Amino acid sequence: MAFDTTTEDVVQGVTLHGRTILVTGASTGLGLETARALATTGAHVVLTARSDDKALAAEAAISGRVRGASLEHGILDLASLESVRTFAEWFLHAHDRLDVLINNAGVMFTPFERTAEGFELQFGTNHLGPFLLTALLAPALRTAAPSRVVNLSSSAHKLSDIHWADPNYQSLPYDKFEAYGQSKTAAILFSRELDRRLGPRGVRSYAVHPGSIPTELLRHMEHDDYTALRKRTGTSGPPPPGSMKTIETGAATTVWAAIAPELAVRGGAYLCDCEISDDDAAYARDDTAAARLWTLSEELVGTRFA
C-alpha cells in the first residue's frame, strides 16, 4: 500500500457479507466514496446525512455503481447532541450489532460558530458529537467484536494541541486554524483512549489522516486564508504536483483501517497512506492526555460511560 493506493485496491477480493458498517457524513466526498467502496464487499452499509434528500441521493449514487448494494440511511447532525442521541436510539433499535463505525463527518476551518449546545463548532462537530455517538453505540460494537472504530483526523492536528483551559473558546480569541487542529488532535487522543478501554473487549480504534484532497470541506477557505495557512505550516506557493490526492486515494486509508486484517493486533494507531504512521505530534501520543480528554468529553456531553 502507498500514497496512490485507491479504495478499489483496498477492497479487491474482500467479502464482508453479514457485516454492518456505519459511515457518518456519507452524502459527499470521502464519506460517499468510503461507503461506496465498502458496499462492493457485500457489507450492509448504513449512511448518515443531515437530510433525507442528501441521504437518498447518496444511496442512489452508490446503487448506480454497485449492483445489489445493501444500503440504509439515518439522519444525523453531529452539531446537535440531541440529534446524536436520537440517531443512536434509532440505530440500536434497528441493529443489535455494529462491525465498523466510521466517524467521517466533520467541518473544517469554519468561521466562529457554536453548536446547538454551545460548543465551538469544530470541536463540537469533529470530536464531541462522534465521542457521544461512539459511546452510545458501544454495546453494538461489543456485540459484534472483533469490531472497529475509525476516526477521521488530519495532519492538521499539528496546528494545535487541546486548549485544556478553554477548548470551546469562551474567552480565548478564536482562531479557525487552531480550532480545527485541536479537533483533529482530539480525534487521535480519542482513538487511543477508546482502544485502551475497549481493545481488550475486541473493539479496536484507529485515527486516519486521509491526505490533502480538494473536497467541499474547503468551502470556508478564502485567498488570504491560504496565505495565512502556508505561513503557519512553513510552506510557500501552491501544493507541488502529485501532493494532492483524489477522492479515491484519499478514502483508501479509511477503508483500509476498516478492513485490513493486519491491524487486528494494533489498535490506537495513527494511519496514513494505508500504513501505520509515526508522523503524529508528540502531544497526540500522550496517554495521560487521552484519558484527560475522555473525562473532559464526558463532562461536556453530560454523560459518563463505563
Secondary structure, 3 states (H helix, E strand, C coil): CCCCCCHHHHHCCCCCCCCEEEECCCCCHHHHHHHHHHHCCCCEEEEEECCHHHHHHHHHHHHCCCCCCEEEEEECCCCCHHHHHHHHHHHHHHCCCCCEEEECCCCCCCCCCECCCCCEHHHHHHHHHHHHHHHHHHHHHHHHCCEEEEEECCHHHHHCCCCCCCCCCCCCCCCHHHHHHHHHHHHHHHHHHHHHHHHHHCEEEEEEECCCCCCHHHHHCCHHHHHHHHHHHCCCCCCCCCCCCCHHHHCHHHHHHHHCHHHCCCCCEEEECCEECCCCCHHHHCHHHHHHHHHHHHHHHCCCCC
